[in-house]
Amino acid sequence: MIQRHPFRHPGTAGDVRRLRGQLALLFRACPPPRRRELIVWNLACGRADESGALAEALRPARITRYVGIDLRGHCISEARARWELPGGVAEFITGDAAAIPASGGLPEADVIFIRHQNYWHEPAAWDRIFTRALACLADDGILACTSYFDREHQLMVSAMRTLGAVPAAGFKNPESRPLSDTPGKSVDRHLAAFTKLHLPTTPCLG
Ligand SMILES: C[S@@+](CC[C@H](N)C(=O)[O-])C[C@H]1O[C@@H](n2cnc3c(N)ncnc32)[C@H](O)[C@@H]1O
């Protein structure tokens, strides 16, 4: 993944560097499918600042198709301008991650990443996003999330269990940067990975 423009905020480079290390640990504990080429979705990706870190953490596998989706068009435009995937296809789509259309031609994902999921803010909406993500994940794929704060992380893990996902790995990030304006929140404070190994096979239908 090639970064064409610097990050918008000064702390971001350090945050994503730390995230890369933590994701590498997560993927060691819960390995993605053992394929040399991976299809990766980044849901509710915002500006997708972590795109390069995610690609590096997945090495030696290579991302051949990378799809970022968010409701906020200005963030998607910024992501599209910043990231390039040599030898592959990177797409950034403005849209609802809970309503990924079957007819949109999106291939099943080997890895789905949701950074700073927002379950606390809107549980029903995030239940729909998680449901859709699990439906569109390859049977041997993994879904990885990070969270800003403890309670939200617990709620997300509980929701995933209810939806039938299997918690496979998770830990608190010792390098998480506290957010000075919101006590109790910090960047990528928790990481978790889920599989759907015991879920019945669900087609990625609209
Ligand atoms: C806490 S922000 C995290 C953004 C980004 N992943 C990051 O870590 O910087 C949550 C994001 O979820 C997005 N979002 C909320 N509901 C969504 C939906 N139904 N479909 C796509 N994106 C959604 C918001 O627009 C926002 O960018």
The ligand as an SDF file (V2000), in Angstrom:
LIG
                    3D

 27 29  0  0  0  0  0  0  0  0999 V2000
  -15.3950    6.2040   15.5490 C   0  0  0  0  0  0  0  0  0  0  0  0
  -15.4030    6.4950   13.8140 S   0  0  0  0  0  0  0  0  0  0  0  0
  -14.0460    5.4760   13.2760 C   0  0  0  0  0  0  0  0  0  0  0  0
  -13.5250    5.8800   11.9310 C   0  0  0  0  0  0  0  0  0  0  0  0
  -12.2420    5.1560   11.5210 C   0  0  0  0  0  0  0  0  0  0  0  0
  -12.4560    3.7180   11.4240 N   0  0  0  0  0  0  0  0  0  0  0  0
  -11.1260    5.4670   12.4710 C   0  0  0  0  0  0  0  0  0  0  0  0
  -10.7490    4.6340   13.2980 O   0  0  0  0  0  0  0  0  0  0  0  0
  -10.5960    6.5880   12.3950 O   0  0  0  0  0  0  0  0  0  0  0  0
  -16.8110    5.5410   13.3430 C   0  0  0  0  0  0  0  0  0  0  0  0
  -17.0870    5.6110   11.8440 C   0  0  0  0  0  0  0  0  0  0  0  0
  -18.2190    4.7960   11.5450 O   0  0  0  0  0  0  0  0  0  0  0  0
  -18.8370    5.3550   10.4190 C   0  0  0  0  0  0  0  0  0  0  0  0
  -20.1590    4.7240   10.2810 N   0  0  0  0  0  0  0  0  0  0  0  0
  -21.1640    4.7070   11.1930 C   0  0  0  0  0  0  0  0  0  0  0  0
  -22.1920    3.9980   10.7260 N   0  0  0  0  0  0  0  0  0  0  0  0
  -21.8400    3.5470    9.4970 C   0  0  0  0  0  0  0  0  0  0  0  0
  -22.4820    2.7460    8.5050 C   0  0  0  0  0  0  0  0  0  0  0  0
  -23.7180    2.2630    8.6890 N   0  0  0  0  0  0  0  0  0  0  0  0
  -21.8340    2.4830    7.3650 N   0  0  0  0  0  0  0  0  0  0  0  0
  -20.5850    2.9680    7.1410 C   0  0  0  0  0  0  0  0  0  0  0  0
  -19.9200    3.7260    8.0470 N   0  0  0  0  0  0  0  0  0  0  0  0
  -20.5390    4.0120    9.2030 C   0  0  0  0  0  0  0  0  0  0  0  0
  -18.8410    6.8360   10.7210 C   0  0  0  0  0  0  0  0  0  0  0  0
  -19.0700    7.6220    9.5820 O   0  0  0  0  0  0  0  0  0  0  0  0
  -17.4310    6.9960   11.3080 C   0  0  0  0  0  0  0  0  0  0  0  0
  -16.4940    7.3340   10.3070 O   0  0  0  0  0  0  0  0  0  0  0  0
  1  2  1  0
  2  3  1  0
  2 10  1  0
  3  4  1  0
  4  5  1  0
  5  6  1  0
  5  7  1  0
  7  8  2  0
  7  9  1  0
 10 11  1  0
 11 12  1  0
 11 26  1  0
 12 13  1  0
 13 14  1  0
 13 24  1  0
 14 15  1  0
 14 23  1  0
 15 16  2  0
 16 17  1  0
 17 18  1  0
 17 23  2  0
 18 19  1  0
 18 20  2  0
 20 21  1  0
 21 22  2  0
 22 23  1  0
 24 25  1  0
 24 26  1  0
 26 27  1  0
M  CHG  2   2   1   9  -1
M  END
$$$$
